[in-house]
Amino acid sequence: QVQLVESGGGSAQTGGSLRLSCKLSVFSEYYDYNCMGWFRQVPGKEREAVAVAYINGGSKFYADSVFGRFTIALEDAKTSVSLHLNNLKPEDTGVYYCATGVGRVDGSTVVAGGRFEFDHWGQGTQVTVSS
């Protein structure tokens, strides 16, 4: 069993900052993953990958919409992942989910040229940015 629990989020004004955190717990004997990522979803739209990081090698990938404003970071021996949201815009509003998975050449999630397949998700945390 794999569990992802997000924390943080909340409300901010345009130009402000927020920090999201996500903790991975693995209760089964073995879970194979090599990347952690953050997604967001706005009502009526598909879930969008915003940032992904490999747990080894340090490569990070960002959606164009957040590049230069958001930073993904691995913590706690790579079992936690944070997302620092800076220079927030109203269009950043949404429910943010963390996820774990693997990089795959045929992965269904594409971020900045990287392809991934995610198989576990957190419950989501709300981010609201007001103008």
C-alpha positions in Angstrom: 0.0 0.0 0.0 1.3 3.5 -0.9 0.0 6.7 0.6 0.7 10.3 -0.4 -0.5 13.1 2.0 -0.3 16.7 0.9 -0.2 19.7 3.2 0.1 23.4 2.7 -1.8 25.4 0.2 -4.4 27.9 1.1 -5.0 31.4 -0.2 -2.7 34.1 -1.5 -2.9 37.3 -3.5 -1.4 37.8 -6.9 2.3 38.0 -6.7 2.4 36.1 -3.4 3.9 32.8 -2.5 2.8 29.4 -1.1 4.5 26.2 -0.2 3.0 22.7 -0.7 4.4 19.5 0.9 3.8 15.9 0.3 4.9 12.9 2.3 5.1 9.4 0.8 4.5 6.3 3.0 5.0 2.8 1.7 3.4 0.0 3.7 4.0 -2.9 1.3 7.4 -4.6 1.0 8.5 -2.9 -2.1 7.3 0.0 -4.3 9.3 0.9 -7.4 9.2 4.5 -8.3 11.8 7.0 -9.6 10.0 10.3 -9.8 7.7 12.5 -7.8 5.5 15.2 -9.3 2.9 17.8 -8.8 -0.3 18.2 -10.8 -3.1 20.7 -10.6 -6.8 20.6 -11.7 -9.3 23.3 -12.3 -13.0 22.5 -12.5 -14.0 21.7 -16.0 -10.4 21.1 -17.2 -8.1 18.1 -17.3 -5.5 17.6 -14.6 -2.3 19.3 -15.7 1.3 18.2 -14.7 3.2 21.3 -13.4 6.5 19.9 -12.1 8.3 16.5 -11.9 11.6 15.5 -10.4 13.6 12.3 -10.7 14.5 11.1 -7.2 18.0 10.2 -8.5 20.0 12.3 -10.9 18.3 15.6 -10.0 16.6 16.2 -13.3 13.5 18.4 -13.0 10.8 19.3 -15.5 8.4 22.2 -15.4 5.3 23.1 -17.4 5.8 26.3 -19.4 3.0 28.0 -17.4 5.0 27.7 -14.1 8.6 27.8 -15.3 10.6 30.3 -13.4 7.9 30.7 -10.8 7.5 27.3 -9.2 10.3 25.1 -7.7 10.0 21.4 -7.0 12.3 19.9 -4.3 12.9 16.5 -2.9 13.3 16.1 0.9 13.5 13.5 3.7 15.7 11.0 1.8 13.5 11.5 -1.2 10.3 10.4 0.4 8.9 13.9 0.5 8.4 16.5 -2.2 7.6 20.1 -1.9 6.4 22.7 -4.4 7.3 26.3 -3.9 4.9 28.6 -5.7 6.1 32.1 -6.2 4.8 35.1 -8.1 1.4 33.5 -8.0 -1.3 34.4 -10.6 -5.1 33.9 -10.5 -4.8 31.2 -13.1 -2.7 29.1 -10.6 -5.9 28.5 -8.7 -6.8 24.9 -8.5 -6.5 21.6 -6.5 -2.9 20.5 -6.4 -2.0 16.8 -6.2 1.3 15.1 -5.6 2.0 11.8 -7.3 4.7 9.1 -7.7 5.6 7.0 -10.7 8.3 6.2 -13.2 9.9 7.8 -16.2 8.9 5.9 -19.4 9.5 6.5 -23.0 5.8 5.8 -23.6 4.5 7.5 -20.5 1.2 9.3 -20.7 2.3 12.4 -18.8 4.5 14.8 -20.7 6.3 17.7 -19.1 8.9 19.7 -20.8 9.9 16.8 -23.0 10.0 14.2 -20.3 7.6 11.3 -20.3 6.3 9.7 -17.2 3.7 7.3 -15.9 2.2 8.1 -12.4 0.3 5.4 -10.5 -0.3 6.9 -7.0 -1.9 10.2 -6.0 -2.5 12.2 -2.9 -5.9 13.5 -2.0 -5.2 17.1 -3.2 -4.9 20.5 -1.6 -6.6 23.7 -2.6 -4.7 26.7 -3.8 -6.7 29.9 -4.4 -5.0 33.1 -5.8 -7.0 36.3 -5.7 -6.4 39.3 -7.9 
